[in-house]
Amino acid sequence: MTTSEPLTTELGDHPDVHDPCVACPHPLHEHDALGVRYCTATTVFALPRGCICR
């Protein structure tokens, strides 16, 4: 995996883009590549941080 690819494999099955994000209040289809990586890391490592969109 290169550093430009979203980190989605750690979440198990690939979520549907219309599903809500488990790390922030935005739907997954509103995430850009950086948002996907940020929210995936937030979820995987159980980090107590806010949304990257703020």
PyMOL Python script that loads the backbone (N, CA, C, O; Angstrom):
from pymol import cmd

cmd.read_pdbstr("""\
ATOM      1  N   MET A   1       0.849  -1.170   0.000  1.00  0.00           N
ATOM      2  CA  MET A   1       0.000   0.000   0.000  1.00  0.00           C
ATOM      3  C   MET A   1       0.898   1.237   0.000  1.00  0.00           C
ATOM      4  O   MET A   1       1.874   1.313   0.745  1.00  0.00           O
ATOM      5  N   THR A   2       0.551   2.194  -0.842  1.00  0.00           N
ATOM      6  CA  THR A   2       1.308   3.433  -0.842  1.00  0.00           C
ATOM      7  C   THR A   2       0.674   4.421   0.126  1.00  0.00           C
ATOM      8  O   THR A   2      -0.444   4.205   0.595  1.00  0.00           O
ATOM      9  N   THR A   3       1.371   5.483   0.422  1.00  0.00           N
ATOM     10  CA  THR A   3       0.855   6.451   1.384  1.00  0.00           C
ATOM     11  C   THR A   3      -0.320   7.253   0.842  1.00  0.00           C
ATOM     12  O   THR A   3      -1.007   7.919   1.616  1.00  0.00           O
ATOM     13  N   SER A   4      -0.571   7.210  -0.461  1.00  0.00           N
ATOM     14  CA  SER A   4      -1.688   7.974  -1.019  1.00  0.00           C
ATOM     15  C   SER A   4      -2.986   7.176  -1.044  1.00  0.00           C
ATOM     16  O   SER A   4      -4.037   7.730  -1.365  1.00  0.00           O
ATOM     17  N   GLU A   5      -2.938   5.896  -0.713  1.00  0.00           N
ATOM     18  CA  GLU A   5      -4.146   5.073  -0.707  1.00  0.00           C
ATOM     19  C   GLU A   5      -4.887   5.216   0.619  1.00  0.00           C
ATOM     20  O   GLU A   5      -4.259   5.291   1.675  1.00  0.00           O
ATOM     21  N   PRO A   6      -6.238   5.256   0.570  1.00  0.00           N
ATOM     22  CA  PRO A   6      -7.004   5.320   1.822  1.00  0.00           C
ATOM     23  C   PRO A   6      -6.775   4.080   2.672  1.00  0.00           C
ATOM     24  O   PRO A   6      -6.614   2.980   2.143  1.00  0.00           O
ATOM     25  N   LEU A   7      -6.762   4.254   3.979  1.00  0.00           N
ATOM     26  CA  LEU A   7      -6.583   3.146   4.901  1.00  0.00           C
ATOM     27  C   LEU A   7      -7.946   2.572   5.271  1.00  0.00           C
ATOM     28  O   LEU A   7      -8.456   2.823   6.363  1.00  0.00           O
ATOM     29  N   THR A   8      -8.531   1.806   4.365  1.00  0.00           N
ATOM     30  CA  THR A   8      -9.861   1.263   4.634  1.00  0.00           C
ATOM     31  C   THR A   8      -9.811  -0.201   5.023  1.00  0.00           C
ATOM     32  O   THR A   8     -10.788  -0.710   5.573  1.00  0.00           O
ATOM     33  N   THR A   9      -8.710  -0.906   4.759  1.00  0.00           N
ATOM     34  CA  THR A   9      -8.665  -2.335   5.022  1.00  0.00           C
ATOM     35  C   THR A   9      -8.702  -2.663   6.516  1.00  0.00           C
ATOM     36  O   THR A   9      -9.125  -3.756   6.894  1.00  0.00           O
ATOM     37  N   GLU A  10      -8.267  -1.735   7.367  1.00  0.00           N
ATOM     38  CA  GLU A  10      -8.279  -2.004   8.797  1.00  0.00           C
ATOM     39  C   GLU A  10      -9.690  -2.072   9.367  1.00  0.00           C
ATOM     40  O   GLU A  10      -9.889  -2.602  10.460  1.00  0.00           O
ATOM     41  N   LEU A  11     -10.655  -1.550   8.653  1.00  0.00           N
ATOM     42  CA  LEU A  11     -12.026  -1.550   9.127  1.00  0.00           C
ATOM     43  C   LEU A  11     -12.781  -2.829   8.769  1.00  0.00           C
ATOM     44  O   LEU A  11     -13.968  -2.953   9.069  1.00  0.00           O
ATOM     45  N   GLY A  12     -12.104  -3.769   8.137  1.00  0.00           N
ATOM     46  CA  GLY A  12     -12.782  -5.005   7.751  1.00  0.00           C
ATOM     47  C   GLY A  12     -13.402  -4.842   6.378  1.00  0.00           C
ATOM     48  O   GLY A  12     -12.744  -4.370   5.451  1.00  0.00           O
ATOM     49  N   ASP A  13     -14.663  -5.228   6.237  1.00  0.00           N
ATOM     50  CA  ASP A  13     -15.346  -5.075   4.967  1.00  0.00           C
ATOM     51  C   ASP A  13     -15.400  -3.606   4.591  1.00  0.00           C
ATOM     52  O   ASP A  13     -15.531  -2.734   5.450  1.00  0.00           O
ATOM     53  N   HIS A  14     -15.298  -3.344   3.306  1.00  0.00           N
ATOM     54  CA  HIS A  14     -15.367  -1.964   2.855  1.00  0.00           C
ATOM     55  C   HIS A  14     -16.776  -1.441   3.073  1.00  0.00           C
ATOM     56  O   HIS A  14     -17.739  -2.033   2.585  1.00  0.00           O
ATOM     57  N   PRO A  15     -16.909  -0.347   3.795  1.00  0.00           N
ATOM     58  CA  PRO A  15     -18.240   0.196   4.054  1.00  0.00           C
ATOM     59  C   PRO A  15     -18.842   0.807   2.804  1.00  0.00           C
ATOM     60  O   PRO A  15     -18.115   1.227   1.904  1.00  0.00           O
ATOM     61  N   ASP A  16     -20.156   0.857   2.741  1.00  0.00           N
ATOM     62  CA  ASP A  16     -20.869   1.500   1.656  1.00  0.00           C
ATOM     63  C   ASP A  16     -20.653   3.000   1.776  1.00  0.00           C
ATOM     64  O   ASP A  16     -20.640   3.531   2.886  1.00  0.00           O
ATOM     65  N   VAL A  17     -20.482   3.694   0.655  1.00  0.00           N
ATOM     66  CA  VAL A  17     -20.199   5.129   0.705  1.00  0.00           C
ATOM     67  C   VAL A  17     -21.356   5.942   1.266  1.00  0.00           C
ATOM     68  O   VAL A  17     -21.159   7.096   1.649  1.00  0.00           O
ATOM     69  N   HIS A  18     -22.546   5.378   1.325  1.00  0.00           N
ATOM     70  CA  HIS A  18     -23.691   6.106   1.874  1.00  0.00           C
ATOM     71  C   HIS A  18     -23.867   5.861   3.373  1.00  0.00           C
ATOM     72  O   HIS A  18     -24.759   6.437   3.997  1.00  0.00           O
ATOM     73  N   ASP A  19     -23.033   5.022   3.940  1.00  0.00           N
ATOM     74  CA  ASP A  19     -23.082   4.775   5.380  1.00  0.00           C
ATOM     75  C   ASP A  19     -22.520   5.977   6.131  1.00  0.00           C
ATOM     76  O   ASP A  19     -21.685   6.710   5.602  1.00  0.00           O
ATOM     77  N   PRO A  20     -22.978   6.176   7.359  1.00  0.00           N
ATOM     78  CA  PRO A  20     -22.379   7.254   8.160  1.00  0.00           C
ATOM     79  C   PRO A  20     -20.965   6.850   8.585  1.00  0.00           C
ATOM     80  O   PRO A  20     -20.664   5.664   8.729  1.00  0.00           O
ATOM     81  N   CYS A  21     -20.122   7.827   8.778  1.00  0.00           N
ATOM     82  CA  CYS A  21     -18.782   7.575   9.280  1.00  0.00           C
ATOM     83  C   CYS A  21     -18.874   7.282  10.766  1.00  0.00           C
ATOM     84  O   CYS A  21     -19.666   7.909  11.470  1.00  0.00           O
ATOM     85  N   VAL A  22     -18.084   6.348  11.250  1.00  0.00           N
ATOM     86  CA  VAL A  22     -18.109   6.026  12.679  1.00  0.00           C
ATOM     87  C   VAL A  22     -17.249   6.987  13.499  1.00  0.00           C
ATOM     88  O   VAL A  22     -17.323   6.987  14.728  1.00  0.00           O
ATOM     89  N   ALA A  23     -16.434   7.806  12.829  1.00  0.00           N
ATOM     90  CA  ALA A  23     -15.540   8.718  13.545  1.00  0.00           C
ATOM     91  C   ALA A  23     -16.007  10.169  13.543  1.00  0.00           C
ATOM     92  O   ALA A  23     -15.576  10.960  14.381  1.00  0.00           O
ATOM     93  N   CYS A  24     -16.883  10.522  12.608  1.00  0.00           N
ATOM     94  CA  CYS A  24     -17.353  11.911  12.523  1.00  0.00           C
ATOM     95  C   CYS A  24     -18.802  11.929  12.046  1.00  0.00           C
ATOM     96  O   CYS A  24     -19.329  10.892  11.642  1.00  0.00           O
ATOM     97  N   PRO A  25     -19.448  13.078  12.087  1.00  0.00           N
ATOM     98  CA  PRO A  25     -20.869  13.144  11.732  1.00  0.00           C
ATOM     99  C   PRO A  25     -21.156  13.174  10.235  1.00  0.00           C
ATOM    100  O   PRO A  25     -22.318  13.291   9.847  1.00  0.00           O
ATOM    101  N   HIS A  26     -20.149  13.075   9.392  1.00  0.00           N
ATOM    102  CA  HIS A  26     -20.361  13.182   7.952  1.00  0.00           C
ATOM    103  C   HIS A  26     -20.504  11.813   7.293  1.00  0.00           C
ATOM    104  O   HIS A  26     -19.872  10.854   7.735  1.00  0.00           O
ATOM    105  N   PRO A  27     -21.328  11.700   6.235  1.00  0.00           N
ATOM    106  CA  PRO A  27     -21.414  10.441   5.490  1.00  0.00           C
ATOM    107  C   PRO A  27     -20.072  10.150   4.802  1.00  0.00           C
ATOM    108  O   PRO A  27     -19.321  11.073   4.486  1.00  0.00           O
ATOM    109  N   LEU A  28     -19.783   8.890   4.579  1.00  0.00           N
ATOM    110  CA  LEU A  28     -18.505   8.517   3.972  1.00  0.00           C
ATOM    111  C   LEU A  28     -18.321   9.121   2.590  1.00  0.00           C
ATOM    112  O   LEU A  28     -17.193   9.431   2.205  1.00  0.00           O
ATOM    113  N   HIS A  29     -19.406   9.299   1.828  1.00  0.00           N
ATOM    114  CA  HIS A  29     -19.257   9.836   0.471  1.00  0.00           C
ATOM    115  C   HIS A  29     -18.823  11.306   0.468  1.00  0.00           C
ATOM    116  O   HIS A  29     -18.441  11.824  -0.581  1.00  0.00           O
ATOM    117  N   GLU A  30     -18.873  11.980   1.604  1.00  0.00           N
ATOM    118  CA  GLU A  30     -18.404  13.360   1.691  1.00  0.00           C
ATOM    119  C   GLU A  30     -16.924  13.448   2.060  1.00  0.00           C
ATOM    120  O   GLU A  30     -16.382  14.552   2.130  1.00  0.00           O
ATOM    121  N   HIS A  31     -16.263  12.330   2.296  1.00  0.00           N
ATOM    122  CA  HIS A  31     -14.845  12.314   2.667  1.00  0.00           C
ATOM    123  C   HIS A  31     -13.963  12.343   1.422  1.00  0.00           C
ATOM    124  O   HIS A  31     -14.227  11.648   0.441  1.00  0.00           O
ATOM    125  N   ASP A  32     -12.911  13.159   1.480  1.00  0.00           N
ATOM    126  CA  ASP A  32     -11.873  13.070   0.463  1.00  0.00           C
ATOM    127  C   ASP A  32     -10.854  12.038   0.964  1.00  0.00           C
ATOM    128  O   ASP A  32     -11.050  11.436   2.020  1.00  0.00           O
ATOM    129  N   ALA A  33      -9.786  11.838   0.223  1.00  0.00           N
ATOM    130  CA  ALA A  33      -8.804  10.812   0.606  1.00  0.00           C
ATOM    131  C   ALA A  33      -8.209  11.090   1.983  1.00  0.00           C
ATOM    132  O   ALA A  33      -8.009  10.162   2.767  1.00  0.00           O
ATOM    133  N   LEU A  34      -7.925  12.352   2.286  1.00  0.00           N
ATOM    134  CA  LEU A  34      -7.370  12.697   3.597  1.00  0.00           C
ATOM    135  C   LEU A  34      -8.385  12.436   4.701  1.00  0.00           C
ATOM    136  O   LEU A  34      -8.024  11.946   5.770  1.00  0.00           O
ATOM    137  N   GLY A  35      -9.644  12.757   4.454  1.00  0.00           N
ATOM    138  CA  GLY A  35     -10.695  12.503   5.435  1.00  0.00           C
ATOM    139  C   GLY A  35     -10.866  11.025   5.730  1.00  0.00           C
ATOM    140  O   GLY A  35     -11.079  10.637   6.879  1.00  0.00           O
ATOM    141  N   VAL A  36     -10.773  10.204   4.702  1.00  0.00           N
ATOM    142  CA  VAL A  36     -10.870   8.749   4.889  1.00  0.00           C
ATOM    143  C   VAL A  36      -9.725   8.258   5.761  1.00  0.00           C
ATOM    144  O   VAL A  36      -9.943   7.476   6.687  1.00  0.00           O
ATOM    145  N   ARG A  37      -8.513   8.707   5.477  1.00  0.00           N
ATOM    146  CA  ARG A  37      -7.348   8.285   6.260  1.00  0.00           C
ATOM    147  C   ARG A  37      -7.465   8.760   7.710  1.00  0.00           C
ATOM    148  O   ARG A  37      -7.199   7.994   8.637  1.00  0.00           O
ATOM    149  N   TYR A  38      -7.858  10.010   7.906  1.00  0.00           N
ATOM    150  CA  TYR A  38      -7.988  10.584   9.241  1.00  0.00           C
ATOM    151  C   TYR A  38      -9.037   9.830  10.059  1.00  0.00           C
ATOM    152  O   TYR A  38      -8.772   9.428  11.192  1.00  0.00           O
ATOM    153  N   CYS A  39     -10.218   9.641   9.489  1.00  0.00           N
ATOM    154  CA  CYS A  39     -11.292   8.974  10.228  1.00  0.00           C
ATOM    155  C   CYS A  39     -10.994   7.491  10.453  1.00  0.00           C
ATOM    156  O   CYS A  39     -11.376   6.929  11.479  1.00  0.00           O
ATOM    157  N   THR A  40     -10.317   6.863   9.500  1.00  0.00           N
ATOM    158  CA  THR A  40      -9.931   5.465   9.691  1.00  0.00           C
ATOM    159  C   THR A  40      -8.945   5.349  10.846  1.00  0.00           C
ATOM    160  O   THR A  40      -9.097   4.476  11.700  1.00  0.00           O
ATOM    161  N   ALA A  41      -7.938   6.215  10.885  1.00  0.00           N
ATOM    162  CA  ALA A  41      -6.966   6.188  11.987  1.00  0.00           C
ATOM    163  C   ALA A  41      -7.649   6.503  13.313  1.00  0.00           C
ATOM    164  O   ALA A  41      -7.339   5.888  14.333  1.00  0.00           O
ATOM    165  N   THR A  42      -8.573   7.452  13.303  1.00  0.00           N
ATOM    166  CA  THR A  42      -9.313   7.792  14.518  1.00  0.00           C
ATOM    167  C   THR A  42     -10.043   6.581  15.056  1.00  0.00           C
ATOM    168  O   THR A  42     -10.037   6.327  16.260  1.00  0.00           O
ATOM    169  N   THR A  43     -10.677   5.825  14.155  1.00  0.00           N
ATOM    170  CA  THR A  43     -11.438   4.640  14.547  1.00  0.00           C
ATOM    171  C   THR A  43     -10.526   3.496  14.979  1.00  0.00           C
ATOM    172  O   THR A  43     -10.732   2.898  16.035  1.00  0.00           O
ATOM    173  N   VAL A  44      -9.532   3.195  14.173  1.00  0.00           N
ATOM    174  CA  VAL A  44      -8.642   2.062  14.441  1.00  0.00           C
ATOM    175  C   VAL A  44      -7.898   2.225  15.766  1.00  0.00           C
ATOM    176  O   VAL A  44      -7.763   1.269  16.530  1.00  0.00           O
ATOM    177  N   PHE A  45      -7.421   3.433  16.034  1.00  0.00           N
ATOM    178  CA  PHE A  45      -6.638   3.665  17.237  1.00  0.00           C
ATOM    179  C   PHE A  45      -7.454   4.259  18.387  1.00  0.00           C
ATOM    180  O   PHE A  45      -6.896   4.621  19.423  1.00  0.00           O
ATOM    181  N   ALA A  46      -8.777   4.358  18.205  1.00  0.00           N
ATOM    182  CA  ALA A  46      -9.695   4.888  19.230  1.00  0.00           C
ATOM    183  C   ALA A  46      -9.195   6.231  19.774  1.00  0.00           C
ATOM    184  O   ALA A  46      -9.113   6.436  20.985  1.00  0.00           O
ATOM    185  N   LEU A  47      -8.867   7.126  18.860  1.00  0.00           N
ATOM    186  CA  LEU A  47      -8.338   8.430  19.240  1.00  0.00           C
ATOM    187  C   LEU A  47      -9.468   9.395  19.585  1.00  0.00           C
ATOM    188  O   LEU A  47     -10.473   9.450  18.876  1.00  0.00           O
ATOM    189  N   PRO A  48      -9.314  10.149  20.659  1.00  0.00           N
ATOM    190  CA  PRO A  48     -10.336  11.117  21.058  1.00  0.00           C
ATOM    191  C   PRO A  48     -10.104  12.471  20.387  1.00  0.00           C
ATOM    192  O   PRO A  48      -9.632  13.414  21.023  1.00  0.00           O
ATOM    193  N   ARG A  49     -10.434  12.560  19.114  1.00  0.00           N
ATOM    194  CA  ARG A  49     -10.236  13.809  18.415  1.00  0.00           C
ATOM    195  C   ARG A  49     -11.468  14.150  17.577  1.00  0.00           C
ATOM    196  O   ARG A  49     -12.286  13.282  17.272  1.00  0.00           O
ATOM    197  N   GLY A  50     -11.583  15.398  17.219  1.00  0.00           N
ATOM    198  CA  GLY A  50     -12.724  15.861  16.458  1.00  0.00           C
ATOM    199  C   GLY A  50     -12.578  15.577  14.975  1.00  0.00           C
ATOM    200  O   GLY A  50     -11.633  14.929  14.525  1.00  0.00           O
ATOM    201  N   CYS A  51     -13.532  16.077  14.248  1.00  0.00           N
ATOM    202  CA  CYS A  51     -13.569  15.898  12.803  1.00  0.00           C
ATOM    203  C   CYS A  51     -12.479  16.729  12.134  1.00  0.00           C
ATOM    204  O   CYS A  51     -12.167  17.830  12.589  1.00  0.00           O
ATOM    205  N   ILE A  52     -11.908  16.213  11.072  1.00  0.00           N
ATOM    206  CA  ILE A  52     -10.877  16.936  10.318  1.00  0.00           C
ATOM    207  C   ILE A  52     -11.477  18.119   9.570  1.00  0.00           C
ATOM    208  O   ILE A  52     -10.748  19.026   9.170  1.00  0.00           O
ATOM    209  N   CYS A  53     -12.782  18.126   9.378  1.00  0.00           N
ATOM    210  CA  CYS A  53     -13.450  19.205   8.635  1.00  0.00           C
ATOM    211  C   CYS A  53     -13.542  20.491   9.427  1.00  0.00           C
ATOM    212  O   CYS A  53     -13.827  21.542   8.853  1.00  0.00           O
ATOM    213  N   ARG A  54     -13.309  20.440  10.729  1.00  0.00           N
ATOM    214  CA  ARG A  54     -13.406  21.660  11.538  1.00  0.00           C
ATOM    215  C   ARG A  54     -12.211  22.540  11.374  1.00  0.00           C
ATOM    216  O   ARG A  54     -12.140  23.605  11.988  1.00  0.00           O
TER     217      ARG A  54
END
""", "prot")
cmd.dss("prot")
cmd.show_as("cartoon", "prot")
cmd.util.cbc("prot")
cmd.orient("prot")
